[in-house]
Amino acid sequence: MGINAGSIKVLLREMGDNKEPDGRLLTLGRQDVLVTAKELEDIFAKFGRKVLVGSEIPVVSSKPEYSALNYITDKYLYSALGFKEFRSLDASEYENADYVFDLNEPVTPQNQCNSWDVIFDGGTIEHVFHLPNALANIFRMLKVGGKIIHIAPSSNHIDHGFYMFSPTLFWDYYNANNYEVNVCEVFCYRSENLYGEGGWEVSDYVPGALTRVSLGGLDDGIYGVIMVATKTTGSTCDIIPQQGLYADKKWQNREQGGAMVSHNPRFRGKGLGLRVKSRL
């Protein structure tokens, strides 16, 4: 697993201006960071930010293959983002995670419940077979008001994990379970930009937005999903969603100019297929 320039830009966008610490961060899986300190400074500068990290935080990765490239540590990145505490959780001790817990399990450890302000899934849940248990564990570990940030693989990630996700899975699950959906996007990159700067083309998603390309309509790009949702006092984890495009009549017969029109005012006017709105 690894955090590249595109993932860092998503985190920067979601974490605000860094004037106040963003609390406690839990990463699902121990993440390698695939940029140098200089590259991180350049990325931060594009957001009007400076990299401010205490001298006690190790800068360069201890892994030989990454230290040879001067890639930074995960702790250096999370400190720069403004988190006052950052921990990792994994199914084994192999990557030296802070907590060992398998997200397939149905019962969340008590010391993890209602603990985290942000949970970052930068490429883990596709490797977890029991997805409902994984999502329920995320729910229980988040504080009310906390955010889950998924950057998950979609088309053209064959055999990378158990799953390649359609964005409708995240949209329908988090809406059905009364989270506040902050961001739902599809991104595309090319294999030559896997670790490079400026490689992601990002489009908004609402149900129906991809109908025109859902059966063989995509190109040879590599696609993923960005989902950011906030746990509210009314959020749950056990409501089984139906795919909203088919189950909810408000999505039916609403085509206007080839685009599905959202019932949610936040997204009205969006959902125009794969029209690129930004680059990360």
C-alpha positions as CSV (number, residue, x, y, z in Angstrom):
1,M,0.0,0.0,0.0
2,G,1.1,3.5,-0.6
3,I,0.1,7.2,-0.5
4,N,1.0,9.0,-3.7
5,A,0.8,12.7,-4.6
6,G,-2.9,12.3,-5.6
7,S,-3.8,10.8,-2.2
8,I,-1.9,13.6,-0.4
9,K,-3.9,16.2,-2.3
10,V,-7.2,14.6,-1.2
11,L,-6.1,14.6,2.4
12,L,-4.9,18.3,2.1
13,R,-8.3,19.2,0.6
14,E,-10.2,17.5,3.4
15,M,-8.1,18.6,6.3
16,G,-8.5,22.3,6.0
17,D,-5.9,25.0,6.6
18,N,-4.0,23.3,9.4
19,K,-4.5,26.2,11.9
20,E,-5.8,23.8,14.5
21,P,-4.8,20.2,15.0
22,D,-7.2,17.8,13.3
23,G,-7.3,15.4,16.3
24,R,-6.7,11.6,16.1
25,L,-6.1,9.9,12.8
26,L,-6.3,6.1,12.2
27,T,-5.1,4.6,9.0
28,L,-6.3,1.3,7.8
29,G,-3.1,-0.5,7.0
30,R,0.4,0.9,7.6
31,Q,0.9,3.2,4.6
32,D,4.1,3.9,2.7
33,V,4.4,7.5,1.4
34,L,5.7,7.7,-2.1
35,V,7.0,11.3,-2.2
36,T,10.1,13.1,-1.1
37,A,10.2,15.9,1.4
38,K,10.8,18.4,-1.4
39,E,7.9,17.0,-3.4
40,L,5.7,17.3,-0.3
41,E,6.7,20.9,0.1
42,D,5.7,21.5,-3.5
43,I,2.3,19.9,-3.1
44,F,1.6,21.9,0.1
45,A,2.6,25.1,-1.6
46,K,-0.1,24.5,-4.3
47,F,-2.6,24.6,-1.4
48,G,-1.0,27.7,0.1
49,R,0.4,25.6,3.0
50,K,3.8,25.1,4.5
51,V,5.2,21.9,5.8
52,L,5.7,22.3,9.6
53,V,7.0,19.2,11.3
54,G,8.7,18.8,14.6
55,S,12.3,17.8,14.6
56,E,11.6,14.6,16.5
57,I,9.6,13.2,13.6
58,P,11.7,10.9,11.3
59,V,11.8,12.3,7.8
60,V,13.1,9.5,5.5
61,S,11.5,6.0,5.4
62,S,13.4,3.2,7.1
63,K,12.6,0.8,4.3
64,P,15.7,0.4,2.1
65,E,13.8,0.6,-1.2
66,Y,12.1,3.8,-0.2
67,S,15.0,5.4,1.7
68,A,17.1,5.0,-1.5
69,L,14.5,7.3,-3.2
70,N,14.3,9.7,-0.2
71,Y,10.6,8.9,0.4
72,I,9.3,10.3,3.6
73,T,7.8,8.4,6.6
74,D,4.0,8.2,7.2
75,K,4.5,10.0,10.5
76,Y,6.2,12.9,8.7
77,L,3.2,13.3,6.4
78,Y,0.5,13.0,9.1
79,S,2.4,15.5,11.3
80,A,2.6,17.9,8.4
81,L,-1.2,17.5,7.8
82,G,-1.7,18.7,11.4
83,F,-2.8,15.6,13.2
84,K,-1.9,15.6,16.9
85,E,-2.0,11.8,17.0
86,F,-1.8,9.2,14.3
87,R,-1.9,5.5,14.5
88,S,-2.3,2.5,12.1
89,L,-4.3,-0.7,12.3
90,D,-3.7,-3.8,10.3
91,A,-4.6,-7.5,10.3
92,S,-1.0,-8.6,11.2
93,E,2.2,-7.3,12.7
94,Y,4.1,-7.5,9.3
95,E,4.1,-3.8,8.7
96,N,4.6,-2.8,12.3
97,A,1.1,-1.4,12.7
98,D,0.2,0.2,16.1
99,Y,-2.9,-2.0,16.5
100,V,-3.4,-5.5,15.2
101,F,-7.1,-6.2,14.3
102,D,-8.7,-8.0,11.4
103,L,-11.5,-5.9,9.9
104,N,-13.2,-9.1,8.9
105,E,-14.1,-9.7,12.6
106,P,-17.6,-8.9,13.7
107,V,-16.7,-7.4,17.1
108,T,-14.7,-4.2,17.4
109,P,-12.2,-4.0,20.2
110,Q,-13.6,-1.8,23.0
111,N,-10.5,0.4,23.1
112,Q,-11.1,1.3,19.4
113,C,-14.8,2.3,19.7
114,N,-15.7,6.0,19.3
115,S,-12.0,6.8,19.3
116,W,-11.0,8.5,16.0
117,D,-11.6,11.9,14.4
118,V,-10.5,10.7,11.0
119,I,-10.2,7.1,9.6
120,F,-8.2,6.9,6.3
121,D,-8.7,4.0,4.0
122,G,-6.0,4.6,1.4
123,G,-6.3,1.2,-0.2
124,T,-7.2,-1.4,2.4
125,I,-10.9,-2.5,2.4
126,E,-10.6,-4.1,-1.1
127,H,-8.3,-6.7,0.6
128,V,-10.9,-7.4,3.3
129,F,-13.3,-10.2,2.3
130,H,-16.1,-9.4,4.7
131,L,-17.0,-5.9,3.6
132,P,-20.1,-5.4,5.8
133,N,-18.0,-6.2,8.9
134,A,-15.3,-3.8,7.7
135,L,-17.8,-1.0,7.2
136,A,-19.4,-1.7,10.6
137,N,-16.0,-1.6,12.3
138,I,-15.2,1.7,10.7
139,F,-18.6,3.0,12.0
140,R,-17.9,1.9,15.6
141,M,-14.3,3.2,15.6
142,L,-15.3,6.7,14.4
143,K,-16.4,9.4,16.8
144,V,-19.6,11.2,16.1
145,G,-18.6,14.1,13.9
146,G,-15.6,12.0,12.6
147,K,-14.8,11.5,8.9
148,I,-14.1,8.3,7.0
149,I,-12.0,9.0,3.9
150,H,-11.9,6.2,1.3
151,I,-9.6,6.2,-1.7
152,A,-10.6,2.9,-3.3
153,P,-9.9,1.0,-6.5
154,S,-12.5,0.8,-9.3
155,S,-12.1,-0.4,-12.9
156,N,-8.8,-1.7,-14.2
157,H,-7.5,-2.9,-10.8
158,I,-8.0,-6.5,-11.7
159,D,-6.7,-8.9,-9.0
160,H,-5.3,-6.1,-6.9
161,G,-7.7,-7.1,-4.1
162,F,-10.9,-9.0,-3.7
163,Y,-12.9,-6.2,-5.1
164,M,-13.0,-3.3,-7.5
165,F,-15.7,-0.9,-6.2
166,S,-18.4,1.0,-8.1
167,P,-19.0,4.4,-6.5
168,T,-22.7,3.5,-6.0
169,L,-21.6,1.1,-3.2
170,F,-20.2,3.9,-1.1
171,W,-22.9,6.4,-2.0
172,D,-25.8,4.0,-1.2
173,Y,-24.3,2.6,1.9
174,Y,-23.4,5.9,3.6
175,N,-26.7,7.6,2.5
176,A,-28.8,4.6,3.7
177,N,-26.9,4.7,7.1
178,N,-27.5,8.4,7.6
179,Y,-23.9,9.6,7.3
180,E,-23.4,13.1,5.9
181,V,-21.9,12.5,2.5
182,N,-19.3,15.2,1.9
183,V,-17.6,14.0,-1.2
184,C,-18.2,11.3,-3.8
185,E,-15.9,11.4,-6.8
186,V,-14.5,9.2,-9.5
187,F,-10.8,9.7,-10.5
188,C,-8.8,8.4,-13.4
189,Y,-5.0,8.1,-13.9
190,R,-2.6,6.4,-16.2
191,S,-0.1,3.7,-15.3
192,E,2.8,6.0,-16.0
193,N,1.4,8.4,-13.4
194,L,0.9,5.9,-10.7
195,Y,3.4,7.6,-8.4
196,G,3.8,10.8,-10.3
197,E,2.6,14.4,-9.8
198,G,-0.6,15.6,-11.3
199,G,-1.9,12.3,-12.5
200,W,-5.5,12.3,-11.4
201,E,-8.6,13.5,-13.4
202,V,-11.5,13.9,-10.9
203,S,-15.2,13.9,-11.6
204,D,-18.2,14.3,-9.3
205,Y,-20.5,11.3,-8.9
206,V,-24.2,10.9,-8.2
207,P,-26.3,7.9,-9.0
208,G,-26.8,7.6,-12.8
209,A,-23.8,9.7,-13.7
210,L,-22.0,6.8,-15.2
211,T,-25.0,5.1,-16.9
212,R,-23.7,5.9,-20.4
213,V,-20.3,4.3,-19.7
214,S,-21.4,1.4,-17.4
215,L,-21.1,-1.3,-20.0
216,G,-17.8,-1.1,-21.7
217,G,-17.7,2.6,-22.1
218,L,-14.6,3.4,-20.2
219,D,-11.2,3.8,-21.7
220,D,-8.0,2.1,-20.7
221,G,-7.4,4.4,-17.8
222,I,-7.2,3.2,-14.2
223,Y,-10.1,4.3,-12.1
224,G,-10.8,4.8,-8.4
225,V,-13.4,6.3,-6.0
226,I,-13.0,9.0,-3.5
227,M,-15.6,9.0,-0.7
228,V,-15.7,11.3,2.3
229,A,-18.5,10.9,4.8
230,T,-19.1,12.2,8.3
231,K,-20.7,10.1,11.1
232,T,-23.7,11.9,12.7
233,T,-25.7,11.2,15.8
234,G,-28.2,9.4,13.6
235,S,-25.7,7.3,11.7
236,T,-25.9,3.5,11.7
237,C,-24.0,0.6,10.2
238,D,-26.5,-2.2,9.8
239,I,-29.0,-0.8,7.2
240,I,-28.5,-2.9,4.1
241,P,-28.7,-0.5,1.1
242,Q,-30.5,-1.2,-2.2
243,Q,-28.8,0.3,-5.2
244,G,-30.3,3.8,-5.3
245,L,-30.5,4.0,-9.1
246,Y,-33.1,1.3,-9.2
247,A,-34.7,1.3,-5.7
248,D,-35.5,5.0,-5.3
249,K,-38.0,6.5,-7.8
250,K,-36.6,10.0,-7.4
251,W,-33.7,8.8,-9.7
252,Q,-36.1,7.4,-12.3
253,N,-37.2,9.3,-15.4
254,R,-35.0,12.3,-14.5
255,E,-32.7,12.3,-17.5
256,Q,-32.0,15.8,-18.8
257,G,-29.6,16.1,-21.7
258,G,-28.1,12.7,-21.0
259,A,-27.3,13.4,-17.3
260,M,-29.1,12.2,-14.2
261,V,-30.4,15.0,-12.0
262,S,-29.7,14.7,-8.3
263,H,-32.4,15.3,-5.8
264,N,-29.8,16.5,-3.4
265,P,-29.3,20.3,-3.8
266,R,-25.6,20.0,-3.0
267,F,-25.1,18.0,-6.2
268,R,-27.7,19.6,-8.4
269,G,-26.3,20.3,-11.9
270,K,-23.6,17.7,-11.4
271,G,-23.5,14.1,-12.5
272,L,-22.5,14.8,-16.1
273,G,-20.8,11.5,-16.8
274,L,-17.1,11.7,-16.7
275,R,-16.8,15.5,-17.2
276,V,-13.5,16.4,-15.5
277,K,-13.9,19.0,-12.8
278,S,-10.4,19.1,-11.4
279,R,-7.0,17.6,-11.4
280,L,-5.2,16.2,-8.4
